[in-house]
Amino acid sequence: MPIYLHEFGHILGFHNHFEEGTMAATPELIYVDQKTKDYFSILYSVPVEYCF
């Protein structure tokens, strides 16, 4: 299950890895951790035209 959550994170737009948690290079969690939730919350809260 962890690898499915991890790969789904890449589909949603996360292209890097955290040191730990759902988006670690080798995920071990069976749930989405708070750090990953916060990242996606910020990612999808910016306007579509926003340039990073």
ZIBELBEL-V529122 format. One record per residue. N is the residue number from 1. RES is the residue in three letters. PHI is phi in whole degrees, -180 to 180 (* if undefined). Layout:
N;RES;PHI + N;RES;PHI
This chain:
1;MET;* + 2;PRO;-57 + 3;ILE;-67 + 4;TYR;-68 + 5;LEU;-62 + 6;HIS;-62 + 7;GLU;-67 + 8;PHE;-64 + 9;GLY;-60 + 10;HIS;-66 + 11;ILE;-61 + 12;LEU;-77 + 13;GLY;124 + 14;PHE;-89 + 15;HIS;-104 + 16;ASN;-114 + 17;HIS;-130 + 18;PHE;-85 + 19;GLU;-72 + 20;GLU;-149 + 21;GLY;95 + 22;THR;-58 + 23;MET;-99 + 24;ALA;-72 + 25;ALA;-59 + 26;THR;-125 + 27;PRO;-69 + 28;GLU;-125 + 29;LEU;-86 + 30;ILE;-106 + 31;TYR;-144 + 32;VAL;-84 + 33;ASP;-76 + 34;GLN;-64 + 35;LYS;-60 + 36;THR;-69 + 37;LYS;-59 + 38;ASP;-63 + 39;TYR;-59 + 40;PHE;-69 + 41;SER;-62 + 42;ILE;-68 + 43;LEU;-56 + 44;TYR;-92 + 45;SER;-96 + 46;VAL;-81 + 47;PRO;-62 + 48;VAL;-59 + 49;GLU;-80 + 50;TYR;-63 + 51;CYS;-109 + 52;PHE;-74
